[in-house]
Amino acid sequence: MDFFSRRTIRKYRNVKVEKFKINEIIRTALVSPSGRNQKPYEFIIVENDETLEKLSMVKSSGADMVKDAPLAIVVLGKYEHSNTWIEDCSIASTMIQLKSYELGLGTCWVQIYGRSSATGESSEHLVRELLNIPEEYKVLNIITIGYPGESKRSYAEEDMDLSKVHYEKY
């Protein structure tokens, strides 16, 4: 797989993601690495247009594409279950993005944890209310998924800042 051509996609074609692809994505996420194999992550699959529209409004900016995506996966972490829930959910989110890419789909990570709506309300609180999420879970992000409605050039060598790589010592 050519990871240099994987790019964030914010525009999607109006085509539903097939159930078998959703199942493959979720199965991959469920076996994501986690600290002490605690697997504190859970996922909510959202395909309902009305719900996607409401999710697109939970942040002051950066969530508009949710309403136009045919699919979103909300990534939750049971924070009292693991002190590495953010890292574990981040790994699962990345696995969702990479598996989606492998299946010919585009994705975008929409950060929720620590963000606010245009009215100053916690984005996490708004998502929690909308999706009936129990209090013992934190909402890390929403991953939008769909067939790309835009194309972007692959990353090139000049896009990589190799000065950020150090061997043995800084």
C-alpha positions in Angstrom: 0.0 0.0 0.0 1.3 3.4 -0.9 0.9 5.5 2.2 2.3 8.6 0.5 -0.9 9.0 -1.4 -3.2 8.8 1.7 -4.5 12.3 2.3 -7.2 13.8 4.5 -10.4 14.0 2.5 -13.1 16.5 3.3 -15.3 16.1 0.3 -17.2 12.9 -0.4 -19.2 11.5 -3.2 -22.9 10.8 -2.5 -22.4 7.0 -2.3 -23.1 4.9 0.7 -20.2 2.8 2.1 -21.0 -0.9 1.8 -21.7 -2.8 5.0 -18.9 -5.3 4.3 -16.4 -2.4 4.2 -17.8 -0.9 7.4 -17.5 -4.4 9.1 -13.9 -4.7 7.9 -13.0 -1.2 9.3 -14.6 -2.0 12.6 -13.0 -5.4 12.9 -9.6 -3.8 12.3 -10.3 -1.1 14.9 -11.4 -3.7 17.5 -7.9 -5.4 17.4 -6.0 -2.1 17.6 -3.0 -2.1 20.0 -3.7 -0.7 23.4 -1.9 -0.3 26.7 -1.8 -3.5 28.6 -4.3 -4.8 26.0 -7.1 -3.0 27.9 -8.9 -1.9 24.8 -10.8 1.0 26.4 -12.3 2.1 23.0 -15.8 1.7 21.7 -17.3 3.0 18.4 -20.6 4.5 17.3 -21.3 4.1 13.6 -23.4 6.9 12.2 -25.0 6.9 8.8 -28.3 8.8 9.4 -28.2 12.1 7.5 -30.0 14.1 10.2 -27.6 12.9 12.9 -24.6 13.6 10.6 -25.9 17.1 10.1 -26.2 17.7 13.9 -22.7 16.3 14.4 -21.3 18.8 11.9 -22.4 21.6 14.2 -20.8 20.4 17.5 -17.6 22.5 16.9 -17.0 26.1 16.2 -15.0 25.1 13.1 -13.5 22.0 11.4 -16.6 19.7 11.4 -18.5 20.9 8.4 -17.6 17.9 6.3 -19.4 15.6 8.7 -22.8 16.5 7.2 -21.7 15.5 3.7 -20.0 12.3 4.6 -22.0 9.1 4.1 -20.5 7.6 7.3 -18.9 8.7 10.5 -17.4 6.7 13.3 -17.4 8.3 16.7 -14.5 7.0 18.8 -15.1 6.7 22.6 -12.8 5.8 25.4 -13.7 4.4 28.8 -11.3 6.7 30.6 -11.6 5.2 34.1 -10.7 1.8 32.6 -7.3 2.9 31.3 -5.0 5.8 31.9 -3.9 5.5 28.2 -7.4 5.8 26.8 -6.4 8.9 24.6 -3.5 7.1 23.1 -5.4 3.8 22.7 -8.3 5.6 21.0 -5.9 7.5 18.8 -4.3 4.3 17.6 -7.7 2.8 16.9 -8.6 6.0 15.0 -5.5 5.7 12.9 -6.2 2.0 12.2 -9.7 3.1 11.0 -8.2 5.6 8.7 -5.6 3.2 7.3 -8.1 0.4 6.8 -10.5 2.8 5.1 -7.7 4.0 2.8 -6.9 0.4 1.9 -10.6 -0.2 1.0 -10.5 2.8 -1.4 -12.2 5.3 1.0 -11.2 8.7 2.2 -11.3 9.9 5.8 -11.0 13.0 8.0 -10.2 13.1 11.8 -12.5 15.6 13.5 -11.2 16.3 17.0 -13.9 16.5 19.7 -12.1 16.1 23.0 -11.1 19.5 24.3 -13.0 21.4 21.7 -16.0 23.8 21.9 -19.0 24.7 19.8 -19.7 28.2 18.4 -21.7 29.0 21.5 -18.9 27.9 23.8 -20.4 24.5 24.9 -18.2 21.5 25.1 -18.2 19.6 21.8 -17.9 16.4 23.7 -21.0 17.2 25.8 -23.0 17.9 22.6 -22.0 14.6 21.0 -22.7 12.8 24.3 -26.2 14.2 24.4 -26.9 13.6 20.7 -25.8 10.0 20.8 -26.8 9.0 24.3 -23.3 8.2 25.4 -22.9 7.0 29.0 -20.9 9.3 31.4 -18.1 6.7 31.8 -16.9 7.4 28.2 -15.0 10.3 26.8 -15.4 11.2 23.1 -12.1 11.6 21.4 -13.1 12.2 17.8 -15.3 11.6 14.8 -13.8 10.0 11.8 -15.7 10.8 8.6 -15.5 8.1 5.9 -16.6 8.0 2.3 -15.7 7.7 -1.4 -13.5 10.7 -2.1 -15.1 13.6 -3.9 -11.7 15.3 -4.3 -8.2 14.3 -5.3 -5.0 15.5 -3.8 -1.5 14.9 -5.0 0.6 12.3 -3.2 3.1 13.5 -0.7 6.6 14.0 -2.1 10.1 13.9 -0.6 10.0 17.7 -0.2 7.0 17.3 2.1 9.1 15.4 4.6 11.1 17.4 7.1 13.9 14.9 7.7 15.5 17.3 10.3 12.8 16.0 12.7 14.5 12.5 12.7 17.3 11.8 15.1 19.3 8.7 15.5 20.5 7.4 18.9 20.5 10.9 20.5 19.0 14.3 19.8 
